[in-house]
Amino acid sequence: MSIRIVQLGVTPRLPDEGPRLGTVRRPPRGIRKEDYGRLDYYDSWLPLLSPSAELMAQGRAAEDDKQWTAFARAYRKEMSESAPSQLLDTLAVLSHTSNLSMGCYCDNPERCHRSLLTQLLIDRGATVRDE
């Protein structure tokens, strides 16, 4: 059992993947809600684990390691707030008894909050597997 980290709308589902969670600020554009799951986006939208809108703009604008590090620090701070932190703890526990996946739309996982999210889950004892 584990959490699989994926690129939404791109990474094909695995037969045993379990529910797919969209840790994104906004739903996919131009896609009908009833098609999100069928098109490998997500089964449940979980914006609580995405960066705030302001922070997302900062992350997208990061052009060097210093700016990315500042984004990463701010994202970790947002995720340390009560509700996201409790949710991360819950997902870490679930990863030992259930399969699920989560992700976002970004093409480059190294400059994406999902790489940070992966580490936050591992730090909480989650079993995580990459795409």
C-alpha positions in Angstrom: 0.0 0.0 0.0 1.3 3.5 -0.8 0.7 7.0 -2.2 1.7 7.4 -5.8 2.7 10.9 -6.9 1.6 11.7 -10.4 1.2 14.4 -13.0 -2.6 14.9 -13.3 -4.1 14.4 -16.8 -0.8 12.9 -18.1 0.2 9.9 -15.9 -2.0 6.9 -16.8 -3.8 5.2 -13.9 -2.6 1.9 -12.7 -5.2 -0.8 -12.0 -4.5 -0.8 -8.3 -3.9 2.9 -7.9 -6.9 3.7 -5.7 -8.5 7.1 -5.6 -6.6 10.0 -7.2 -6.5 13.3 -5.4 -5.9 16.6 -7.1 -3.7 18.8 -4.9 -4.2 21.8 -7.2 -5.6 25.3 -6.7 -7.9 25.2 -9.7 -9.8 22.4 -11.6 -8.6 21.6 -15.1 -9.8 24.1 -17.7 -12.0 23.0 -20.6 -12.8 19.6 -19.0 -16.2 18.7 -17.8 -16.3 17.8 -14.1 -17.8 14.4 -14.8 -14.7 13.6 -17.0 -12.0 14.5 -14.5 -11.6 10.8 -13.3 -12.0 9.3 -16.8 -9.3 11.5 -18.2 -6.8 10.8 -15.4 -7.1 14.1 -13.6 -8.5 13.3 -10.2 -11.4 11.7 -8.4 -11.4 14.2 -5.5 -10.2 17.8 -5.5 -8.0 18.6 -2.5 -6.9 22.3 -2.9 -6.0 22.4 0.8 -2.6 20.8 -0.1 -1.9 23.1 -3.0 0.0 26.4 -2.5 -2.1 29.5 -1.9 -2.8 31.5 -5.1 -0.2 34.1 -4.1 2.4 31.5 -3.3 1.6 29.6 -6.6 2.4 32.8 -8.5 5.7 33.0 -6.7 6.6 29.4 -7.5 5.8 29.8 -11.1 8.0 32.9 -11.3 11.0 31.3 -9.6 13.9 31.5 -12.0 16.7 30.3 -9.9 17.5 28.1 -6.9 17.3 31.0 -4.4 13.7 31.9 -5.5 12.7 28.3 -5.5 14.1 27.8 -2.0 12.0 30.8 -0.8 8.9 29.3 -2.4 9.6 25.9 -0.8 10.1 27.4 2.6 6.8 29.3 2.3 4.9 26.2 1.1 6.2 24.2 4.0 5.0 27.0 6.3 1.5 26.9 4.7 1.4 23.1 5.1 2.4 23.4 8.8 -0.9 25.1 9.6 -3.4 23.0 11.5 -5.8 21.8 8.7 -3.1 20.9 6.1 -0.9 19.3 8.7 -3.7 17.1 10.1 -4.6 16.0 6.5 -1.0 15.1 5.7 -0.9 13.0 8.9 -4.1 11.3 7.9 -2.8 10.5 4.4 0.5 9.2 5.8 -1.5 6.7 8.0 -3.7 5.7 5.1 -0.7 5.0 3.0 0.0 1.9 5.1 -3.4 0.3 4.5 -4.6 1.8 1.2 -3.4 2.8 -2.2 -4.1 6.3 -3.4 -2.4 8.8 -5.7 -2.1 12.5 -5.7 -0.5 15.2 -7.9 -0.8 18.4 -9.9 -0.4 19.6 -13.5 3.2 20.8 -13.5 5.5 19.3 -16.2 8.7 19.5 -14.1 8.3 17.7 -10.8 11.6 19.2 -9.5 10.1 22.7 -9.7 6.6 21.7 -8.5 5.0 21.6 -5.1 4.3 17.9 -5.6 8.1 17.2 -4.9 7.7 19.1 -1.7 4.5 17.4 -0.9 6.2 14.0 -1.4 8.9 14.9 1.2 6.3 16.2 3.7 4.5 12.9 3.4 7.7 10.9 3.8 8.6 13.0 6.8 5.3 11.8 8.4 6.1 8.2 7.8 4.0 7.7 4.6 4.9 5.0 2.1 5.3 6.9 -1.2 6.1 5.7 -4.7 6.8 7.9 -7.7 5.2 7.8 -11.1 
